Amino acid sequence: MNKKLTTPTNHQIDETMMRLAFQRGPEKTICPSEVAREIASGDPEAWRPLMGPIRDCAIDAAKTGRIAIKQGGQPVDPDDFSGIYRIAIQPD
């Protein structure tokens, strides 16, 4: 049975990303795929296409200082990174 896939709004992606990051805590990171899987309820046909929109939302959130995008445990420039990354909440 094919389910109709709905595209989440940027607000839904942002809310899920921030909630998961806060739940994980200030010293930890989350993988963008965790956000995608949460939104898609684990459906592999639905979560993989969300990776691009999640990256865009993560970049926007990093530019406003709400999260840090990290590679190798270090924050990276949201305008200049490629490849695998993690999301961390910014400490107060």
LOPAVO-278364 format. One record per residue: residue number from 1; x, y, z of N, C-alpha, C in turn; residue in one letter. Coordinates in Angstrom, 2 decimals, padded with zeros to 5 digits. Each point is the difference from the previous one (the first is absolute). Layout:
REC  seq  n.X  n.Y  n.Z  ca.X  ca.Y  ca.Z  c.X  c.Y  c.Z  type
REC  NUM  X  Y  Z  X  Y  Z  X  Y  Z  a .
...
***
This chain:
REC  seq  n.X  n.Y  n.Z  ca.X  ca.Y  ca.Z  c.X  c.Y  c.Z  type
REC  1  000.83  -001.17  000.00  -000.83  001.17  000.00  000.88  001.24  000.00  m .
REC  2  -000.19  000.89  -000.95  000.76  001.24  -000.05  -000.70  001.07  000.81  n .
REC  3  000.75  000.60  000.93  -000.53  001.11  000.76  000.35  001.28  -000.74  k .
REC  4  -000.89  000.96  000.04  000.31  001.31  -000.57  000.96  000.71  000.95  k .
REC  5  001.16  000.38  -000.53  000.99  000.67  000.81  -000.28  001.50  000.01  l .
REC  6  -000.04  000.57  001.17  -000.21  001.44  000.10  001.32  000.67  000.35  t .
REC  7  000.20  001.15  -000.56  001.23  000.74  000.25  -000.20  000.87  001.24  t .
REC  8  000.87  -000.16  001.00  -000.13  000.84  001.19  000.40  001.43  -000.29  p .
REC  9  -000.54  000.91  000.78  000.38  001.41  -000.14  001.35  000.22  000.66  t .
REC  10  000.64  001.11  -000.33  001.26  000.35  000.66  -000.21  000.12  001.51  n .
REC  11  -001.16  000.51  000.39  -000.30  000.13  001.43  -000.02  -001.38  000.67  h .
REC  12  -000.62  -000.98  -000.64  -000.05  -001.35  000.56  001.40  -000.60  000.11  q .
REC  13  000.81  000.21  -001.03  001.38  -000.51  000.03  000.77  000.68  001.13  i .
REC  14  -000.10  001.32  000.08  000.72  000.76  001.02  -000.43  -000.43  001.40  d .
REC  15  -001.29  -000.14  000.22  -000.51  -000.39  001.31  000.52  -001.38  000.38  e .
REC  16  -000.03  -000.93  -000.91  000.48  -001.36  000.28  001.50  000.01  000.27  t .
REC  17  000.75  000.72  -000.81  001.46  000.09  000.16  000.35  000.58  001.38  m .
REC  18  -000.66  001.09  000.37  000.31  000.65  001.27  -000.42  -000.88  001.18  m .
REC  19  -001.14  -000.63  -000.08  -000.48  -000.87  001.07  000.96  -001.16  000.23  r .
REC  20  000.41  -000.66  -001.09  000.92  -001.13  000.14  001.36  000.44  000.53  l .
REC  21  000.48  001.15  -000.45  001.30  000.50  000.49  -000.07  000.35  001.48  a .
REC  22  -001.09  000.65  000.43  -000.15  000.33  001.42  -000.16  -001.26  000.84  f .
REC  23  -000.71  -000.99  -000.51  -000.15  -001.26  000.74  001.35  -000.69  000.18  q .
REC  24  000.85  000.09  -001.00  001.31  -000.66  000.05  000.91  000.70  001.00  r .
REC  25  -000.10  001.33  000.09  000.77  000.74  001.00  001.13  000.82  -000.59  g .
REC  26  000.53  000.92  000.81  000.99  000.96  -000.48  001.36  -000.57  -000.35  p .
REC  27  000.35  -001.13  000.51  001.31  -000.58  -000.29  -000.05  -001.05  -001.10  e .
REC  28  -001.18  -000.21  -000.57  -000.19  -001.07  -000.99  -000.47  000.58  -001.33  k .
REC  29  000.01  -000.84  -001.03  -000.47  000.40  -001.32  -001.04  -000.99  -000.50  t .
REC  30  -000.73  000.43  -001.01  -000.93  -000.90  -000.69  000.40  -000.07  -001.47  i .
REC  31  -000.39  -001.08  -000.63  000.22  -000.17  -001.43  -001.22  000.55  -000.74  c .
REC  32  000.20  000.68  -001.11  -001.15  000.47  -000.77  -000.96  -001.12  -000.38  p .
REC  33  000.51  -001.21  -000.17  -000.89  -001.11  -000.35  -000.96  -000.34  001.14  s .
REC  34  000.38  000.32  001.25  -000.92  -000.20  001.12  -001.22  000.90  -000.15  e .
REC  35  000.24  001.23  -000.45  -001.09  000.94  -000.24  -000.90  -000.53  -001.11  v .
REC  36  000.63  -000.44  -001.07  -000.76  -000.52  -001.15  -000.83  -001.21  000.40  a .
REC  37  000.60  -000.92  000.74  -000.72  -001.21  000.40  -001.16  000.32  000.93  r .
REC  38  000.20  000.96  000.89  -001.07  000.42  000.91  -001.18  000.57  -000.78  e .
REC  39  000.29  000.87  -000.94  -001.06  000.62  -000.79  -000.73  -001.04  -000.85  i .
REC  40  000.75  -000.93  -000.57  -000.58  -001.00  -000.90  -000.46  -001.26  000.72  a .
REC  41  000.04  000.01  001.31  -000.39  -001.17  000.79  000.75  -001.26  -000.44  s .
REC  42  001.26  000.17  -000.38  000.85  -001.13  -000.34  -000.17  -000.56  -001.41  g .
REC  43  -000.91  000.54  -000.78  -000.25  -000.49  -001.36  001.18  000.37  -000.90  d .
REC  44  000.80  -000.99  -000.48  001.18  000.31  -000.80  -000.32  000.72  -001.31  p .
REC  45  -001.18  -000.23  -000.52  -000.38  000.70  -001.23  -000.28  001.47  000.26  e .
REC  46  -000.34  000.32  001.23  -000.34  001.38  000.34  001.16  000.78  000.61  a .
REC  47  000.87  -000.66  000.79  001.00  000.78  000.72  001.19  000.39  -000.86  w .
REC  48  000.41  -000.81  -000.93  001.19  000.34  -000.79  -000.15  001.30  -000.80  r .
REC  49  -001.15  000.25  -000.61  -000.14  001.26  -000.74  -000.02  001.25  000.90  p .
REC  50  -000.13  -000.19  001.30  -000.03  001.13  000.93  001.39  000.53  000.35  l .
REC  51  001.04  -000.73  -000.36  001.35  000.38  000.41  000.42  001.37  -000.54  m .
REC  52  -000.37  000.33  -001.23  000.33  001.32  -000.55  -000.71  001.13  000.74  g .
REC  53  -001.33  -000.08  000.17  -000.70  001.04  000.75  000.49  000.12  001.44  p .
REC  54  000.37  -001.12  000.63  000.53  000.06  001.36  001.33  000.73  000.02  i .
REC  55  000.85  -000.26  -000.98  001.28  000.71  -000.09  -000.24  001.50  -000.12  r .
REC  56  -000.95  000.38  -000.86  -000.31  001.43  -000.18  -000.46  000.63  001.31  d .
REC  57  -000.87  -000.70  000.74  -000.48  000.51  001.29  001.13  000.08  001.02  c .
REC  58  000.88  -000.99  000.00  001.14  000.01  000.93  000.91  001.20  -000.30  a .
REC  59  000.23  000.27  -001.26  000.83  001.16  -000.37  -000.65  001.29  000.48  i .
REC  60  -001.29  000.14  -000.23  -000.71  001.21  000.46  000.10  000.13  001.52  d .
REC  61  -000.21  -001.11  000.73  000.06  000.04  001.46  001.41  000.32  000.49  a .
REC  62  001.01  -000.49  -000.69  001.38  000.29  000.39  000.33  001.47  -000.24  a .
REC  63  -000.50  000.55  -001.08  000.26  001.41  -000.31  -000.63  000.93  001.03  k .
REC  64  -001.10  -000.44  000.62  -000.65  000.82  001.03  000.52  -000.33  001.40  t .
REC  65  000.95  -000.95  000.10  000.62  -000.31  001.27  -000.79  -000.94  000.89  g .
REC  66  -001.04  -000.64  -000.52  -000.79  -000.91  000.83  000.63  -001.38  000.11  r .
REC  67  000.75  -000.41  -001.00  000.71  -001.28  000.03  001.40  000.21  -000.54  i .
REC  68  000.82  -001.02  000.17  001.31  -000.04  -000.65  000.01  -001.22  -000.91  a .
REC  69  000.56  000.17  -001.18  000.24  -001.12  -000.90  001.43  -000.45  000.27  i .
REC  70  000.17  -001.28  000.28  001.31  -000.51  000.37  000.46  -001.11  -000.92  k .
REC  71  001.30  -000.02  -000.20  000.67  -001.10  -000.69  001.22  -000.33  000.83  q .
REC  72  000.19  -001.27  000.27  001.12  -000.40  000.84  -000.04  000.62  001.37  g .
REC  73  -001.19  000.29  000.49  -000.17  000.58  001.33  000.22  001.49  000.07  g .
REC  74  000.35  000.63  -001.12  000.29  001.44  -000.02  -001.05  000.75  -000.81  q .
REC  75  -000.37  001.19  000.46  -000.94  000.82  -000.78  000.61  000.38  -001.35  p .
REC  76  -000.83  000.04  -001.02  000.43  000.40  -001.33  -000.81  001.20  -000.47  v .
REC  77  000.51  000.67  -000.99  -000.70  001.13  -000.61  -001.21  -000.53  -000.76  d .
REC  78  -001.21  000.45  000.36  -001.19  -000.52  -000.70  -000.02  000.33  -001.49  p .
REC  79  000.78  000.99  -000.40  000.07  000.36  -001.42  001.09  -000.76  -000.75  d .
REC  80  000.82  -000.77  000.73  001.15  -000.62  -000.65  000.33  -001.35  000.62  d .
REC  81  -000.88  -000.98  -000.21  000.30  -001.36  000.44  -000.62  -000.97  -001.00  f .
REC  82  000.54  -001.19  -000.01  -000.56  -001.03  -000.88  000.10  -001.33  000.72  s .
REC  83  -000.80  -000.94  -000.43  000.08  -001.34  000.54  -000.84  -000.20  001.25  g .
REC  84  000.41  -001.00  000.75  -000.73  -000.42  001.19  000.15  001.05  001.09  i .
REC  85  -001.12  000.28  000.69  000.02  000.98  001.07  -000.92  -000.44  001.12  y .
REC  86  000.13  000.65  001.14  -000.84  -000.24  001.16  -000.57  001.34  000.46  r .
REC  87  -001.07  -000.05  000.77  -000.68  001.20  000.48  000.09  000.02  001.52  i .
REC  88  000.38  001.16  000.55  000.10  000.16  001.45  -000.69  001.29  000.41  a .
REC  89  -000.66  -000.03  001.16  -000.57  001.24  000.50  001.15  000.89  000.46  i .
REC  90  -000.23  001.30  -000.05  001.00  000.94  000.48  -000.13  000.13  001.50  q .
REC  91  001.11  -000.04  000.74  -000.10  000.18  001.45  -000.44  001.41  000.33  p .
REC  92  -000.70  000.12  001.14  -000.47  001.33  000.44  001.15  000.87  000.45  d .
***
